[in-house]
Amino acid sequence: MFAIPWFDSNPEGFFKLKGSRLIWATAILSSLGFSMIGYGNALMGGIINEEPFKQRFDYPSSSEIGFITAIYGVGAFVGSILTSLVGDSFGRRKSIAIGAIVMILGSLVQSSAITLRSLSVGRFVSGTGLGFLNSTIPVLQNEVSPHGERGMYVAVYCTTLNVGILVAYWVNFSLRNLGSDKSWRLPILLQIFILAPILALTVLTCESPRWLLLKDRDSNALQVLANLENSEPDDPLVEDKFHSLKESVVWDTVDAEQSSFWQDFYNPNDIIATKRLWISLSVQIFQQLGGINVLIYYCPILFEDSIKLSSQTSSQLSVLLQIWLVVTSMVPWSLLDRVGRRPLILGGISGQGASMLMQAIFIYQLNIHGNSNDSEKSSLSIWAILSIVTLFTFEASFAIGMQASVWVYCSEILPLRLRGRGTSLATSANWATNSVLVHLAPVVLEKLNYASFLILAALNFTFLPVAYLAFCETKGLSLEQVDQLFLEHQD
């Protein structure tokens, strides 16, 4: 099944790249992978409110819109679960390659869809492929990056994810005036121009040295470490790093035969796997419960239906909001490895909760007073302006506090033998939560109006004490030192 024997016999990559070239190839692979996650997430948000799309699918109801949007997340959930089951057997590069191939197939089905059923099937297939990418890329990046810069690398990649979101909105906005099916088919088809380079780069980059050690391929792991350091296997620095990783792998897997992966959820053991798995799950679940993908998926609808703006203005503001997301996501580049993960997560949750609380108040006032000034009907009321500003503060809180912090944290806190499967399971929890929220959001926003933002505020504030009490700080630590950190705090 998906043997692709070439990956197994060429762990160093096709050209056996070394040093900066290898690091750049891995960085570009990760950047494209993250941008694909962003593009895929935001794609439907700019399509579902366009007239050609509505005409083609006979003006779908809000529940149907919720379903075809959420089915993408359901597919990603399935893909993440599959990755947790087979990802450690395949390896990091092969899992990414499989995800890219599946997403290409899904894009072709979506772009040729003529019924809601075929569109939903295509989105499910694409989502399944995304689950492989989303579960594996953060693991590969964490296992290859220098430990002192691990947070910065993931923060940079999250910015590329936001660039993918921006590109999706910009493409949709640019093509919205075509007035035909091309206005929504072309944005879907353009995904292939991101996925094809991802597939090619899996051939050029190296396999994770930690995964190679986990599979008892010591000589391959030593050579990959040497390539990453732009050195030779007999270099003392490379040998020291190899022996350190090897010792960690031996210690980490000592109880592997006595307990299965699933038993680690309820059986305490020497590496405190139970606590670490549940923390990894919780941080991913609450990232979604905070409401970010409700905003990303339905941004134009929020501007048009909740704040009562025109379709043109809503599309323009949606693009501006995603530009803002890209800009603010650059802030954690230096903060993650200086300030740490825990303070940013706590600050992000607080900012998101406060923003959603204020948004509920402003939308309530907007319902009473309308979105125009009494003295000048062509201008927006103060409540409409404040509602718009609050969406910008919410996205800034997420981008600075919760986005990169969550992705680096949920992977780096897991022990090596569970890192691939554990990250996949945490990612599946993220997508399951995302699917439920995205499916319910159109109906909830329509029925509850301002009260829907109160619900999001309450969910954010609920997570605050959990994060404060349960999360350890991991900045500046190697993945092996993170193991020791949890051992020291086991009591």
N, C-alpha and C positions, 0 to 999 in steps of 0.2 A: 504493500500500500504506500503510494507516494515515495517509493524507494529513492528515486533520483540519485543513483549511486555516485555521481560526480561529486556532490557535496561531501559525501563521506570520505572520499579518497583525496580531496583537495582542501583541507582545513585552512591553508594559508591563502586561498584565493587564486584566481586564474593567473595573474601576473606576479604573485608573491610580493605584493607591495610591502614597503618598509617605512618606518618612521612617519614623517609628516604626511606622505602620500597615503599611507594606510589609514591614518587618523582622519584625514580629509575625506577619504572615500566612505569611511564609517559615518562621519559627521553628515555628509550629503545624503547617505541612505536614511539616517535617522530623521534628518530635516524633511526630506520628501515624504517619509512615512507619517510624520506628525502633520504635515500640511495636508496629506490625504485624509487624515482623520478629521481635520477642521473643515475641509471642502465638503466631505461627505455629510458631516453634521448639518452644515448650513444650507446645503443645496436645495432642499425642499422648501425652506423658509421663504426664498424669493420666487418660487414657482407657483405654489398652491393658491396664491391670490391673483394670479394673472388670468386674463380673460381667455386666451387660447387654451390654457390648461383646463379651465372650468368647462369650456365648450366641448373639448375632446371627451371629457369624462362625465358629461351631463350634470354639471354643477353639483359636485359631491357635498353631502351634508357635513356639519362640523364633526360628527362622530366618524364619518368615513375619512375625513381629512386627518383626524387623530389616528385612525388605524393605519393608513398608508404611510404616515410619518413615523409612527411608533414601530412598525414592523421592521424597519431598518435596525432599531435597537434590539429587537427580539433576535434578529439574525446575528448581531454582534454578540449577544448573550450566548447563543448557541456556539458561535465560533470560539468564544473565550473558554467555554466548557470543554469543547473539543481540544483546544490547545492545552488545557490543564491535564487532559488524559493522554495526549500523544506528543505534546510539545517537547518534553524532555527526551523522548526517544528520537525525534527528528533532529533536534538541535535548533539553534537560534536562526541561522540563515535559511535553512530549509523551511521552517515554519513561516518566515516572512515571505519566501518565494511562493509558497502555497497560497497564502493570503492574497498576494498580488494577482495570481492567476484566477482565483475565485472571484475577486472583485472585477476583473476585466470581463469575465463571463456575465456577471450580474449587470454591469454597465451596458453591455450589448442588449440584454433582455429589456432593461428599463427604457433605453432610448428607442426601442422599436415597439413599445407597448401600445396597444389600441384599446385595452380594457383595464379597469381598476385591478382586476385579478392578476393580469400579466404584469402590470406595474408593481403590484405588491410582491409577486414572486421574485421579480428582478431585484427589488429592494431588499428582500430577505436574503437572497444569494449574496448580494454585495455586502450586506451587514455581516454575514458569516465570514467572508474574507477579511473584513475590517477587524473582526474579533481576533483573528490570528495576528494581524499587524499590531493592534492595540495592546495585546497581551505580551508580545515578544520584543518589540522595539525598545521599550523602557528597560527590559532585563538586559538585552545586549549592550545598551549604552551604559548602564550601571556597571556591568562586568568588565567593560573595556576602558572606561574613563579613569583618570587619576583620581584618587579618593579626595584630594583637597579641592578638586574642581568639579566634582560630580554634580553638585547642585547647579552650578553655572551652566553646564552642558544641558541638563534637562530644562532649565529655564529658557535657554536659547531655543531649544526645540519646541517648547510650548509657544514661543513667539511665532515660530514657523507654522504651528498649528493655527494660530490666530490669523496669520497671513492667508492660510488656506480658506478660513471662514470669510475673510475680506474678499479674496478672489472670487469665491462663490457668489457673494452678494453683488460684486462689481460686474461679473459676467451676466448675472441675471438682470441687473439694471441696464446694462448695455444692450441686451438683446430683447428687452421687453417690448420694444416698439416694432419688432418684426411683424407682429400681427398674425403669426401662423404657428403651427406646431414646432417649427424650428426654434422658437423662443424658449422652449423648455426641453426639447430633445438635445439640442447642441450642448447646453451646460452639463447634461448627464454624460454625454459621449466624451466630453473633454477630460473626464477623469482618467481616461486611458493614457493621456499624455503625461500624467504623473505616475501612473502605475507601471508603465513600460520601463522607465529608468530605474524604478525601485527593483524590478525583477532583474535588470541587468546588473545592478550594483551588488545584489546578493552573490553574484559570481565573482566580483572583484574583491570583496571584503573578506576578512578572516573570520573564523569561528571563535566563539568565546573560549579563552583558555581555561576558565573555571569549568565550563561544561565539558571540555575535553578531559580535564582531570577527573571529573565526576564519572566519565566513561572509561577510566583507566587508560587513556591515550596520552601517557606522560611525555613521550618524545614529541608528539605533535604540539602539546601544550607548551613545552619548553621552546620550540621553534617559533610559535606564535608570539610568545612573550618577548623573544629576542627581536622579532620583526617590529613589534609595537615600540620597542626601545631603540630601534634602528641599530641593533647590535648583533652579536653572535651568541649562540647557546652557551659558550664557555665563559662569557663575561660574568665576573663575580656578582655584579648588580642583578643580572638576569637570574643567575643561580639562586641568589638569596630570595628574590621574589618568588621563584618557582618553589623552593622548599617551604616558604611561608604559606603559599597557597595550598601546597600538597598536605602540609600538616593540618591546615584548616579543614580540608576535604575529608581526611581520615577521621578527624575528631567529630566532624559534622555528621558523618554517615555511620558512626559506630553502632547506633541503635536502629539503623534502617531496616535490618532484617527482622527485628523484633516487633516493629509496628508499621502499619500501612500509613499512607498519606492521610486517609480520612480519620484514622485513629488519633492523629495529632491534634484534632479539634477538641478531644475530650480526655486524652491521656497525657498527664504531665510527663516531661522527659528532660534530659540534661540541657537541651537547647531552648527550653521554654517556648516550644513551637506553638502551643495552644494560644497563649497570650498574643504572640506576634502575628499569627494568622488572623485572629479576631480584630486586632488593631488595623491590619492591612485591609480587611473587609470593611470595617466601620468608616475609615477615612474615605474610601471610594464611594460608599453609599451616601454619606452625608455631603460629599461634593455635589452629587446630583440632587439631593433633597434641598440643597440651598437654592435651586431654581435656575441655574445658569443656562441650561439647555432649553428651558421653556422660553427664555428670552431670545436665545440664538435661533431656535427653530421658528418661533412665531413673532419675531421682531416687527415685521411690517404690519401684522395683524394687531399687535399691541398699540402701535402708533395710530393705526387707522380706526380701530374699533373702541379701544379704551380711552384714548386721548382725543379721538374724533378729528384726526388730520386727514387731508386729502391723500389719495393713493400716491401721487407724485411726491408729495412732501414726506410721506411715510417711507418710501423707497430711498429717498435722499438721506433722511435721518438714519435709516438702517445702515447705509454705507458708512456714514460718519461715525456711528456707534462702533462699527467693527474696526475702523481706523483707530479709534480711541482704544479699543481692546488691544490692538497690536502695539501701540505706543506704551500703554501702561504695563504691558507684559514684559517690557524691557527692564523695568525697575528691579525685579528680583534677580537679574543677571548677577549682580554683585552682592545683593543682600542675602541670598540663600546660604552662601558659604561664609558670610561674615556675621549676620544676625542670627541665622539658624532657621530650621524648619518650624519649630514649635511656636515661636513668637509670630511668625507670618501667618500660620494657620489660625491662631487665636484672633489675631487682628482682622484677618479676612472674614472669618465667621461673624465677628462683631459688626464689621462694616456692612456685610450683606444683610444681616438681620435688621440693622437700623435703617438701611435703604428701603427694604421691603415694608417696614412699618410706616415710614414716611410716605411711601408710594400709596399705601392704602388710604392714608389720610388725604392726600392730594387728589386721588381719583374720586373719593367720596365727595370732596368739595367741588370737583369738576362736574360731577353728576348733578349737583345742586345749582351751580352758577353758570355752567356751560364753558366752552373753551375759547370764547371771545370776550374782549373788553366791552363793557356797555358803551363806553365813550367812543370806541373805534372798532367796529365789528371786523375789520380786516386784520386786526392784530390779535395775538393769542392772549388769553387771560393769564394772570399770575399763576393760577393753579395748573394750567397746561404747561407753562414754562417750567415750573417746579417738578412736575411729573416727568418731563423730558430729562431734566438735570439729574433727577434721582436714578433714572436708568443708567446714566453715565457713571454715577458714583457707585452703583451696584457692580457694574462691570469692572471698574477700577479695583474695588475690594476683592473681587474674584481673581483678577489677573495678577495682582500684587501678592495677595495672601494665600489663595487656595489652589490655584491652577498648578504651577510647577511644584510647589511644596508637596502636594498630594502624590504626584506621579513619581517623584524621587523617593519619597518617604515610604510608600507602600511596597516598593521593591527592595529598598536597601535594608529594611528591618527584618526581612525574612532570611532564614538560614539557607545555605547554598542548596542542599538537596531538595528543599521545598520552594526555592525561589521561582523557578519557571512555572510550576503548577500553582503555587500560591498566588503569584502575580496574575496568572490567568483567571483564577477563581475570583480574586478581588476585582479584576476588570469585568468579569461576568456579572458580579454584583452591581457594579457601576452601571452596566448596560441594562440590567433588569430593572433597576430603579429608574433609569432614564426612560425606558420604554413605558413604564406605568405612568410616569408624570407627563410625558409627551402625548400619550394616548388620551389621558384625562383632561389635559390643559384646555383644549378648545371648548369643551363642554363646561368645564368649571369656570373659565373666564366669562363665558356667555351667561351662565346661571348665577354665579356668586358675585361677579363684578369685583368691586374693591375688596371684598372679604377674601378673595383668592390670594391677595398679597399679604393679608394677615396670617394666612396659613403658612406661607413661605417664611414669613418673619418668625413665627413660632418654631418652625422646623430648624431654622438657623440657631436660634437661641437655645434650643434643646441640646444641640451638639456641643455647645460651649463648655459646660462642666465636664463632659466626657473627654474632650480633647485636653482640657487643663489637668485632669487627674491621671489620665492613662498614658499620655504621650511622653516618651523620652526624647531628649535632644541627640541628634546624630551628626551634626555638622563637623567636618574635619576628620571624621573617623573612617578608617578602612572598613570594608565589609566584614573583615575578620574581627576588628575591634568592636563592631556593633554586636557581634555574638557575645563578646565578653561583657559589654554594657548590660545586656539583658540578664546575664548570669549574676552580675553584681546586684541587680535590682529584683532578683526573683522573690525576695521576701517582702 
